[in-house]
Amino acid sequence: MRARFFQHHNMSDTEILSSLPPGKNPALRVVPMPADANVHGDVFGGWIMAQVDIAGSIPAVERAQGRVATVAVNSFLFRHPVFVGDLVSVYADIVKTGRTSITVSVEVYAQRMRHSNEIVKVTEATLTYVATDDNRQPRVLPKV
């Protein structure tokens, strides 16, 4: 069933990459465990979404120089499944800032540790965070 879903959405053409994005450091790297997956070893989409939100918040917190809150998931695309035991690398880059908001582009790659370390881009997303004060109210971003 999974293969048909990805084929139906034109995602069956898995592009095997030779390396992770050059010149970039991942915001987060993690290996999903059996508790993060269904009985077939497919990692839950919600688990991936949580990792994306955590990784996306890292550059947002750095830019805001403090607390941020996720206010929007602008886009989220699951391109390929993630499996228990994959080494998941999550990259996050700020693509836009507003007066109080920070929009972050996030890309997720899975290194298939069981299959000669092949690397596949599995997810891409865009999220918006808002800088908040101690009362959790929006605050203006500091100047850079």
VENZIVEN-V321030 format. One record per pair of residues at least 24 apart in sequence whose C-alpha atoms are under 7 Angstrom apart, sorted by the first residue. I is the first residue (numbers start at 0). GAP is how many residues later the second one is. Records with the same first field share a line. If there is no record, write none. Layout:
I: GAP + GAP
This chain:
10: 68 + 69
14: 105
15: 102 + 103 + 104
16: 101 + 102 + 103
17: 101
18: 100
25: 63 + 64 + 65
26: 28 + 31 + 63 + 64 + 65
27: 27 + 61 + 62
28: 58 + 59 + 60 + 61
29: 57 + 58 + 59
30: 54 + 55 + 56 + 57
31: 52 + 53 + 54
32: 51 + 52
33: 50
36: 47
40: 42 + 43
41: 39 + 40 + 41 + 42
42: 39 + 40 + 41
51: 38 + 54
54: 35 + 37
55: 36 + 48 + 50
58: 33 + 34 + 35
59: 42 + 69
63: 67 + 77 + 78
66: 64 + 65 + 66
67: 61 + 62 + 63 + 64
68: 60 + 61 + 62 + 63
69: 58 + 59 + 60
70: 57 + 58 + 59
71: 55 + 56
72: 53 + 54 + 55
73: 52 + 53
74: 50 + 51
75: 48 + 49 + 50
76: 46 + 47 + 48
77: 44 + 45 + 46
78: 43 + 44
79: 42
80: 41
81: 28 + 40
84: 28
85: 24 + 25 + 26 + 27
86: 24 + 25 + 26
98: 41 + 42
99: 30 + 31 + 38 + 39 + 40 + 41
100: 27 + 28 + 29 + 30
101: 26 + 27 + 28
102: 24 + 25 + 26
103: 24
